[in-house]
Amino acid sequence: MAFSKRKLVVQLAIKIIGTFTDLLLPLILSYIIDDIVPMKRVELVLLWGGAMIACAFVSLFGTIRANRLASEISRDTTEAMRRDLFAGAMRLSRRQMDRFTAPSIVARLTSDTYNIHNTISTVLRLGIRTPVLLLGGIIMAFILEPVLTLILLATLPVILALVVIVSNKGIPMYSKLQQTVDRLVRAVRESTSGIRVIKALSKTEHEKARFEKVNQELREREQRAGVLMSVTSPVMNIILNVGLVLVILAGAYRVNMGLSQPGKLLAFMTYFTIILNAMLWITRVFIMISRASASGDRIGEVVNAPEERRLAAPDHMDSDYHVSFDNVSFSYNKVKNNVENISFHLKKGETLGIIGPTGSGKSTILQLLLRFYEPDAGTIRIGGEKIDGIENLSEKFGVVFQNDVLFEDTIENNIIFGRSLGAAEALMAAENAQAGEFIAGFPDGLGHMLSVRGQNLSGGQKQRLLIARALASSPEILILDDAASALDYKTDAALRHVLKTAYRDTTTLIVAQRVSSIMYADHILVLEDGAVVGSGVHEELLKSCDSYRLIAELQMGGGRRG
Ligand SMILES: Nc1ncnc2c1ncn2[C@@H]1O[C@H](COP(=O)(O)OP(=O)(O)OP(=O)(O)O)[C@@H](O)[C@H]1O
């Protein structure tokens, strides 16, 4: 972790000095009562009283300074942890992301790092002071009253057992609690991202009930964990009070017998309270550590997730084709194939159209080409090279997915998207994506600010900007997954014309619901239930593929292209 070692050493030193001065106070008090007061010398009482005040100030200063350092250290550590976690999350493969789920990553980045932040700050504040108080207190108590210290030592095994039980039960409880936090975040995320449809279908009450269910579950889990943890304070208090009564009884007896002095007894009782309070704090710190260790495990799972998209040894085969799929099959859950035996071959600059009912595997083919998932069988090659051996594979693509996001930034930055491209390239891409006209309508043009997820744009305007983003780097391969669905027919046709002319060397894969978006493609695949049921150009498919003909007739009333 990236906190400064110097800060930690300074914090430790200040804390230890402050705590030692705290420990001196009862000893000085007993000295004043037993030795100075009988001398009846006021100036000595004042001197030692002044020493007590000085010790109290040193302790106060030490605590304030050390607490400030503690919060700085925990802040820096949490920041570093969030950074590592975010980097780890960005490194995850799609399969790993499916497994973790995005809401769980959000919960890990927020509530889990918050737990750890709190724990580090508490451990730094109490974790050093408390053991010093505990050990120092025992030593002082032993020096003052070895006999009475035996009462104290008798309580230790009870307290130790309590700490072990609480921390053993606490860790699994808090793991479950954090999982429920994941589900709560997921419920909020789904409801807020789907707010329009929820409102449109008057499903607000239903969503509230769904949220309430998870919220209640979280409450119950928190309550259960709270009950376990809250048992510790009363038990410790009972031990403290019973111990004090025993100390007073035994102490009074010893004073009466002339074996001890009242000042010593008073100081011993103060040490006894200090020691048991220190133990109480240690149990609290253990509880916090239980919670933080559950959170730490969850963060570790992401940060230490194995690299799944490792680069394989290059595997080249001479080929005339730019993009080729050979008998590719893949299943998400490894039970039933979601795409089966897919083969197609595209020359540089050719266009593939993929059409088929919803859930037929169209997007899956694109995700396999992008290597978001590894095929279970078959081979995918780009320029004859197997894709798992291609370094910087993603740089070859310009991609528009269904429901892609625009960010709260200028139009220009949304198109450039952190790449080393200039404003001229962004403008050219925008014009090619048929977005030039509406951008020119804004007084600040490309500098126009978008709101979160581009909510101040229409569906068609958003799609055009996303297409502009994909075109801006003049990609080798362009992937459009249902990217033109919100474009009117005229704009869709203009876009196709630009792709054929300005991007004639770009190999393009288009997934579409509309026959008109793919009918001019060099190859068309018709998918059904993960399998290719038709393959060819538009005219061929009208003759050879019943499903295709049916879609064409429904959408275009005949479907012959002119
Ligand atoms: N991440 C995933 N985990 C598990 N199953 C998935 C995942 N993504 C898709 N599937 C399943 O794989 C099948 C194919 O999905 P895919 O998204 O490729 O269909 P599609 O043809 O693109 O559909 P649409 O036109 O609705 O986008 C579907 O049955 C879907 O439920």
The ligand as an SDF file (V2000), in Angstrom:
LIG
                    3D

 31 33  0  0  0  0  0  0  0  0999 V2000
  -23.2450  -12.6700  -20.7280 N   0  0  0  0  0  0  0  0  0  0  0  0
  -24.0700  -13.6920  -20.9710 C   0  0  0  0  0  0  0  0  0  0  0  0
  -24.1590  -14.7270  -20.1090 N   0  0  0  0  0  0  0  0  0  0  0  0
  -24.9780  -15.7740  -20.3510 C   0  0  0  0  0  0  0  0  0  0  0  0
  -25.7510  -15.8800  -21.4400 N   0  0  0  0  0  0  0  0  0  0  0  0
  -25.7140  -14.8880  -22.3380 C   0  0  0  0  0  0  0  0  0  0  0  0
  -24.8750  -13.7420  -22.1550 C   0  0  0  0  0  0  0  0  0  0  0  0
  -25.0440  -12.9200  -23.2130 N   0  0  0  0  0  0  0  0  0  0  0  0
  -25.9520  -13.5240  -24.0270 C   0  0  0  0  0  0  0  0  0  0  0  0
  -26.3510  -14.7070  -23.5220 N   0  0  0  0  0  0  0  0  0  0  0  0
  -27.2870  -15.6630  -24.1290 C   0  0  0  0  0  0  0  0  0  0  0  0
  -26.7710  -16.0410  -25.3910 O   0  0  0  0  0  0  0  0  0  0  0  0
  -27.7670  -16.0970  -26.3650 C   0  0  0  0  0  0  0  0  0  0  0  0
  -27.3820  -15.2330  -27.5560 C   0  0  0  0  0  0  0  0  0  0  0  0
  -27.3060  -13.8900  -27.1200 O   0  0  0  0  0  0  0  0  0  0  0  0
  -26.9250  -12.7030  -28.1040 P   0  0  0  0  0  0  0  0  0  0  0  0
  -26.8060  -11.4590  -27.2880 O   0  0  0  0  0  0  0  0  0  0  0  0
  -25.7740  -13.0920  -28.9310 O   0  0  0  0  0  0  0  0  0  0  0  0
  -28.2400  -12.6190  -29.0200 O   0  0  0  0  0  0  0  0  0  0  0  0
  -28.6030  -11.5620  -30.1400 P   0  0  0  0  0  0  0  0  0  0  0  0
  -28.9550  -12.3590  -31.3540 O   0  0  0  0  0  0  0  0  0  0  0  0
  -27.5380  -10.5420  -30.2920 O   0  0  0  0  0  0  0  0  0  0  0  0
  -29.9280  -10.9360  -29.5300 O   0  0  0  0  0  0  0  0  0  0  0  0
  -30.5060   -9.4300  -29.6580 P   0  0  0  0  0  0  0  0  0  0  0  0
  -30.9270   -9.2190  -31.0600 O   0  0  0  0  0  0  0  0  0  0  0  0
  -31.6740   -9.4590  -28.7230 O   0  0  0  0  0  0  0  0  0  0  0  0
  -29.4150   -8.5430  -29.2030 O   0  0  0  0  0  0  0  0  0  0  0  0
  -29.0610  -15.6560  -25.6870 C   0  0  0  0  0  0  0  0  0  0  0  0
  -29.7890  -16.8270  -25.3750 O   0  0  0  0  0  0  0  0  0  0  0  0
  -28.6120  -14.9830  -24.4280 C   0  0  0  0  0  0  0  0  0  0  0  0
  -29.5270  -15.2220  -23.3920 O   0  0  0  0  0  0  0  0  0  0  0  0
  1  2  1  0
  2  3  1  0
  2  7  2  0
  3  4  2  0
  4  5  1  0
  5  6  2  0
  6  7  1  0
  6 10  1  0
  7  8  1  0
  8  9  2  0
  9 10  1  0
 10 11  1  0
 11 12  1  0
 11 30  1  0
 12 13  1  0
 13 14  1  0
 13 28  1  0
 14 15  1  0
 15 16  1  0
 16 17  2  0
 16 18  1  0
 16 19  1  0
 19 20  1  0
 20 21  2  0
 20 22  1  0
 20 23  1  0
 23 24  1  0
 24 25  2  0
 24 26  1  0
 24 27  1  0
 28 29  1  0
 28 30  1  0
 30 31  1  0
M  END
$$$$
